[in-house]
């Protein structure tokens, strides 16, 4: 086939990119002027063709002065070629550009279209379209306009899984919460602040018009049963950024990775009723370099994120409240390789996941679509379907060339997933970290806040869908501190403060008219993962009780290098209770404990009691002061009985007393050889080492008087 120059020009103008998501002259006329081609004025027609040369340099919205100058050059050329009269040209040059304001999302699914093209051209799934790149291009786009010998190709109908109404809603919500600021309109102060972020993160500073000066976001949603991708909304307009944050933006998920650690722990035989040390900060020794501190490169210091946390917690509560130090210990116990394996099985298939302890706090990367897909398991009892975008492809004649065939895999034991779902269902409530995500129907989820507030997430699930929301800076990771989002100032952005309400707003719209539904019934075996594990009480008598003395003053060096009795009890998954007692032992020393060491003990009723995780262990801690006690009443006791009583007093209170006896003559035989009275009197508070006098009855001396 041969084409005339006019035909080739027509092909070109119908496909060339004009900027702002507009491909072809018809789309450009609508984008910039909101008109059809036959409605354009001379000035508008001339201006519309300027961006073809370079859509970024000659952007009618961002560089209007460049476009205006080039437009007038085009008008002069039209006059020179007698396309218009000189007077028409002069009149046209006097017209303002009058470019209409942009719709931030030019098409509701521009990123989707780009991803579909990428998959059709490169994904092995669609190899039937051609063995080579050129063959695939021909099958998808048809013959190139400049190839006169080419025949066939094109005309495919590609059906995708995206719900356009929900896609538009997601776009609108992101635009409302996280509008894209035009960097060319920023004040010098704001511009300097923006550039400083690039410099601080060692990111190359782009030209001013390409600066990303504010946080953006992404929303991804999948169908829990089929894996069909319903929404992939990227917070930056396609014209500004072709990279799809929702599909390909790997960012640190923070604590949203903890559920994978939980599943790994349960697979290892753990229980949600296990009891853990929750004190912050916690130092963990790594078998590799895990710190920037040159003095302690193998020490990972973990802290909890704000809020008041009890010193000890059960894993169920540590999950709903997202307690970092507990999950750091979980990671050490199960190992990072197991956590990585769980994440891979559940849906985080391609992102980089390092095998380090901090994996459980989101040290690796994940995309929003991966996180949404992975969390779908919590709604299906671990039946996972791989996410997909292309549903069906038809040829020009309507024949079906491809149809997606899904497969559901049981990637985790259903009982484990059902057990893990329970605390996750409390996260979007006042008992969790994301009450702002609550939409008043069956749901669950997890917040995620990466170190220093550089990424924030909420990943949630309902019976029908799972959705991930990410918020952060697009070009680099920078702390989201002291930022204004959606007209509200945030000193720090947490997963529960911004992503959670975005998730709630989107899901409320997405589920309008959809019945609540319910999660699958708990399968047999769930209760196994809620049994309270056994424990063994350690022997801590003689140890320093705590790194802080009874008076609240820290021990030398803060107790550094000392394993305290408190540490030992927490390490045994038990709860220490410290009680001060007067004792001559050094200050802070444990002088007694209850129950005694071992896995069981006998109570006062003679019953054998097994020790369970979370049980209290009472530690009697020395004040360093001589012990005191009320003097018992020894009246009527023999001296031998008093010795026994004094020994019991020493055992009970630590008070050891010396005594002397003084005979008291009496004519009453019943008082012979027993204590008549004492000095001091019964009830008087005596101190360790005090002397007491026992007045013991004696018969009269014969012949006396």
Rosetta blueprint (number, residue, H / E / L):
1 X L
2 X L
3 X L
4 X L
5 X H
6 X H
7 X H
8 X H
9 X H
10 X H
11 X H
12 X H
13 X H
14 X L
15 X L
16 X L
17 X E
18 X E
19 X E
20 X L
21 X L
22 X E
23 X E
24 X L
25 X H
26 X H
27 X H
28 X H
29 X H
30 X H
31 X H
32 X H
33 X H
34 X L
35 X L
36 X L
37 X H
38 X H
39 X H
40 X L
41 X L
42 X H
43 X H
44 X H
45 X H
46 X H
47 X H
48 X H
49 X L
50 X H
51 X H
52 X H
53 X H
54 X L
55 X L
56 X L
57 X L
58 X L
59 X L
60 X L
61 X L
62 X L
63 X L
64 X H
65 X H
66 X H
67 X H
68 X H
69 X H
70 X H
71 X H
72 X H
73 X H
74 X H
75 X H
76 X H
77 X H
78 X H
79 X H
80 X H
81 X L
82 X L
83 X L
84 X L
85 X L
86 X H
87 X H
88 X H
89 X H
90 X H
91 X H
92 X H
93 X H
94 X H
95 X L
96 X L
97 X L
98 X L
99 X L
100 X L
101 X L
102 X L
103 X L
104 X L
105 X L
106 X L
107 X L
108 X L
109 X L
110 X H
111 X H
112 X H
113 X H
114 X H
115 X H
116 X H
117 X H
118 X H
119 X H
120 X H
121 X H
122 X H
123 X L
124 X H
125 X H
126 X H
127 X H
128 X H
129 X H
130 X L
131 X L
132 X L
133 X H
134 X H
135 X H
136 X H
137 X H
138 X H
139 X H
140 X H
141 X H
142 X L
143 X L
144 X L
145 X L
146 X L
147 X L
148 X L
149 X L
150 X L
151 X L
152 X L
153 X L
154 X L
155 X L
156 X L
157 X E
158 X E
159 X E
160 X E
161 X L
162 X L
163 X L
164 X H
165 X H
166 X H
167 X H
168 X H
169 X H
170 X H
171 X H
172 X H
173 X H
174 X H
175 X H
176 X H
177 X H
178 X L
179 X L
180 X L
181 X L
182 X L
183 X H
184 X H
185 X H
186 X L
187 X L
188 X H
189 X H
190 X H
191 X H
192 X H
193 X H
194 X H
195 X H
196 X H
197 X H
198 X H
199 X H
200 X H
201 X L
202 X L
203 X L
204 X L
205 X L
206 X L
207 X L
208 X H
209 X H
210 X H
211 X L
212 X L
213 X L
214 X L
215 X L
216 X E
217 X E
218 X E
219 X E
220 X E
221 X E
222 X E
223 X E
224 X L
225 X L
226 X L
227 X L
228 X E
229 X E
230 X E
231 X E
232 X E
233 X E
234 X E
235 X L
236 X L
237 X L
238 X L
239 X L
240 X L
241 X L
242 X L
243 X L
244 X L
245 X H
246 X H
247 X H
248 X H
249 X L
250 X L
251 X E
252 X L
253 X L
254 X H
255 X H
256 X H
257 X H
258 X H
259 X H
260 X H
261 X H
262 X H
263 X H
264 X H
265 X H
266 X H
267 X H
268 X L
269 X L
270 X L
271 X L
272 X L
273 X L
274 X L
275 X E
276 X E
277 X E
278 X L
279 X L
280 X L
281 X L
282 X E
283 X E
284 X E
285 X E
286 X L
287 X L
288 X L
289 X L
290 X L
291 X L
292 X L
293 X L
294 X L
295 X L
296 X L
297 X L
298 X L
299 X E
300 X E
301 X E
302 X E
303 X L
304 X L
305 X L
306 X L
307 X L
308 X L
309 X L
310 X L
311 X L
312 X E
313 X E
314 X E
315 X H
316 X H
317 X H
318 X H
319 X H
320 X H
321 X L
322 X L
323 X L
324 X H
325 X H
326 X H
327 X H
328 X H
329 X H
330 X H
331 X H
332 X H
333 X H
334 X H
335 X L
336 X H
337 X H
338 X H
339 X H
340 X H
341 X H
342 X H
343 X H
344 X H
345 X H
346 X H
347 X L
348 X L
349 X L
350 X L
351 X L
352 X L
353 X L
354 X L
355 X L
356 X L
357 X H
358 X H
359 X H
360 X H
361 X H
362 X L
363 X L
364 X L
365 X L
366 X E
367 X L
368 X H
369 X H
370 X H
371 X H
372 X H
373 X H
374 X H
375 X H
376 X L
377 X H
378 X H
379 X H
380 X H
381 X L
382 X L
383 X E
384 X E
385 X E
386 X L
387 X L
388 X E
389 X L
390 X E
391 X E
392 X E
393 X E
394 X E
395 X L
396 X L
397 X L
398 X L
399 X L
400 X E
401 X E
402 X E
403 X E
404 X L
405 X L
406 X L
407 X L
408 X E
409 X E
410 X E
411 X L
412 X L
413 X L
414 X H
415 X H
416 X H
417 X H
418 X H
419 X H
420 X H
421 X H
422 X H
423 X H
424 X H
425 X H
426 X H
427 X H
428 X L
429 X L
430 X L
431 X L
432 X L
433 X L
434 X L
435 X H
436 X H
437 X H
438 X L
439 X L
440 X L
441 X L
442 X L
443 X L
444 X E
445 X E
446 X E
447 X E
448 X E
449 X E
450 X L
451 X H
452 X H
453 X H
454 X L
455 X E
456 X E
457 X E
458 X E
459 X E
460 X E
461 X E
462 X L
463 X L
464 X L
465 X E
466 X E
467 X E
468 X E
469 X E
470 X E
471 X E
472 X E
473 X L
474 X L
475 X L
476 X L
477 X L
478 X L
479 X L
480 X L
481 X E
482 X E
483 X E
484 X E
485 X E
486 X L
487 X L
488 X E
489 X E
490 X E
491 X E
492 X E
493 X L
494 X L
495 X H
496 X H
497 X H
498 X H
499 X H
500 X H
501 X H
502 X H
503 X H
504 X H
505 X H
506 X H
507 X H
508 X H
509 X H
510 X H
511 X L
512 X L
513 X L
514 X L
515 X L
516 X L
517 X L
518 X L
519 X L
520 X L
521 X L
522 X L
523 X L
524 X L
525 X L
526 X H
527 X H
528 X H
529 X H
530 X H
531 X L
532 X L
533 X L
534 X E
535 X L
536 X L
537 X E
538 X L
539 X L
540 X L
541 X L
542 X L
543 X L
544 X E
545 X L
546 X L
547 X L
548 X E
549 X L
550 X L
551 X L
552 X L
553 X L
554 X E
555 X L
556 X H
557 X H
558 X H
559 X H
560 X L
561 X L
562 X L
563 X L
564 X L
565 X H
566 X H
567 X H
568 X H
569 X H
570 X H
571 X H
572 X L
573 X L
574 X L
575 X E
576 X E
577 X E
578 X E
579 X E
580 X E
581 X E
582 X L
583 X L
584 X L
585 X L
586 X L
587 X L
588 X L
589 X E
590 X E
591 X E
592 X E
593 X E
594 X E
595 X L
596 X L
597 X L
598 X E
599 X L
600 X E
601 X E
602 X E
603 X L
604 X L
605 X L
606 X L
607 X L
608 X E
609 X E
610 X E
611 X L
612 X E
613 X L
614 X L
615 X L
616 X E
617 X E
618 X E
619 X E
620 X E
621 X E
622 X E
623 X L
624 X L
625 X L
626 X L
627 X L
628 X E
629 X E
630 X E
631 X L
632 X L
633 X L
634 X L
635 X L
636 X L
637 X L
638 X L
639 X H
640 X H
641 X H
642 X H
643 X H
644 X H
645 X H
646 X H
647 X H
648 X H
649 X H
650 X H
651 X H
652 X H
653 X H
654 X L
655 X L
656 X L
657 X L
658 X E
659 X E
660 X E
661 X E
662 X E
663 X E
664 X E
665 X E
666 X L
667 X L
668 X L
669 X H
670 X H
671 X H
672 X L
673 X L
674 X L
675 X E
676 X E
677 X E
678 X E
679 X E
680 X L
681 X L
682 X L
683 X L
684 X L
685 X E
686 X E
687 X E
688 X L
689 X L
690 X L
691 X E
692 X E
693 X E
694 X E
695 X E
696 X E
697 X E
698 X E
699 X L
700 X L
701 X L
702 X L
703 X L
704 X L
705 X L
